[in-house]
Every structure is written in C-alpha cells, then in structure tokens.
Amino acid sequence: MNSSPFFKIEIFAPAESVDEILETLAAVHAGEIGKYDHCATVIPVQGFWRPLEDARPYLGNSGELFSGSEVKIEVLCREPYLQEAVQAVRNVHPYEEPVINIISLANARYGGTV
C-alpha cells in the first residue's frame, strides 16, 4: 500500500493567533484543496499544562497547573510543503513549545477529495 501525499496538520494556539497562523500557512500552500485555498477548521478546546522551572509560558506560571481556552486549527497539507508549513507556524506561534500534530491521510488511496 502506497503512502498518501496528504497530511493533516493540527495546531493548538490561542484564539487571537488564528488569523496570523492561517495567513502564514496559506503563504506556504497549506490549506489548499482543489481550487480553494485558506481551507481550515478552527475548533475551540480547553487546554491544560504546567510550565516547568525555567519555562517562559505564554499563559500560566511556572510550577502551576493552568487551564485555559485555546483553539485547534486543522489544515490539509501536501507532503512537498509539509516541512516548510511546520517551520512557518513555529516562526509565528506565540507558545514557547507549540503543539503541532502531523497526521498522514489515506484520502487519495480511497478516492477522497483533496
């Protein structure tokens, strides 16, 4: 079975960063589906984290468990643009340690629209 050339990128971020992250992704061809660009899903989520000693958290205090509202941004990305897309997000993301998940998709193998 061949691997798919398509990936989903999931990014967790503060809601106020969505526009900048989406523009950054569009500039490197992430979020393109057929004859459309800037395709994304943004889902509100509740995040939890505890910054450890010497961390420089965007929100919260070192040593204290923090819970706050953030969003999960999902975009489709073709493999040739994947590394550049992840680096571009890291360059603009406000978190010291952004969570960026990369998930291989089987869409092309099964006739999915991409």
N, C-alpha and C positions, 0 to 999 in steps of 0.2 A: 504494500500500500504506500503510495507516494504521500509525502507530507504536503500540507496546504501552504500556499504562498501568502495566506492571510492570517493576521493576528488581531486579537482584541487587546487594546491597552486600557487598563483600569488605573485611574489616578485618584487618590484621595487628597482633598485640598479644602481650604476654607472657601466658602461661597464667594467671597469678594475677589478671588483669584480666577474664577471661571473664565471670564472674557479674555484675559491675557493668555491663559493656558490654551484656550481654543484657537486664538489667533496664531499663537506660536505653533500649534500642531498643524493648522491649515497651511502655514508657510513651508512646511516640510512634507506636504502631501499626505498627512494622516487625516482621517475623517473623510476620505473620498470614496464615494460609492457610485459607480456608473458615471452619469453626467451631473453629479452633485458633489459639492464639497461642503465643508463645515458641518458634516453629519456627526452628531454626538447625542449621547443621552447623559443627563445630569440628574442624579438621584440623591435626595437628602439622606444622610446617615448620621448616626450617633457614634462618635469615636471615643476610644479610651486609650490613655497612655500615661506612663510615669517617666518623666525625664530623669535620667540618672545623673550622678555627680559630673560636673563639667559640661553638661549639655547646655545648649543655647536654644531653649524651646521658643517657638513662635507663640504658643499659648501654654499656660501652666507654669509650675515652679519645680525646680529640681527636687527630687525625693518625694513629691506628692502626686498621687493618682489624680489624673484630670479626665473629665468627661466633657465633651463639647460637640456642638453641631458642626458638621462639615458636609461635603458632597463627594460622591463618587462620579467621576467623569469616565465615560466609556466611549472609545472611538475605534474604528476599524483601521488597520494599517497594513499595507503590503510589505512583504519582507524586505525589499530593497531600501525602504525608507525607515525601517524599524529602529535601527541604532541611532540614526540622526534624530528621530522623533523623541526617543527617550532622553537623549542628551539635551535636546532643546527644552523639554519640560524641566529637567533638573536645573537648567540655567535660569529659569524664571520662577520656579516654585518657591514659595516663602518658607517652607518647612526645612529644618536642618537635615532631616532624614525623610524625604518624601517616599511614600509607599506607591510604587509603580509596578503593577502586575502585568505580565505579558502572557497571553493565553493563545495557543495555537488553535486555529479554527478548521473545521472539516467542510466548510461551505462548498468549496469548489469541487470536492470529491463527490458530493451528493446533489449537485445541481443548484446549490444555494445562490441567491442573487448577491453578487459582490462586484 
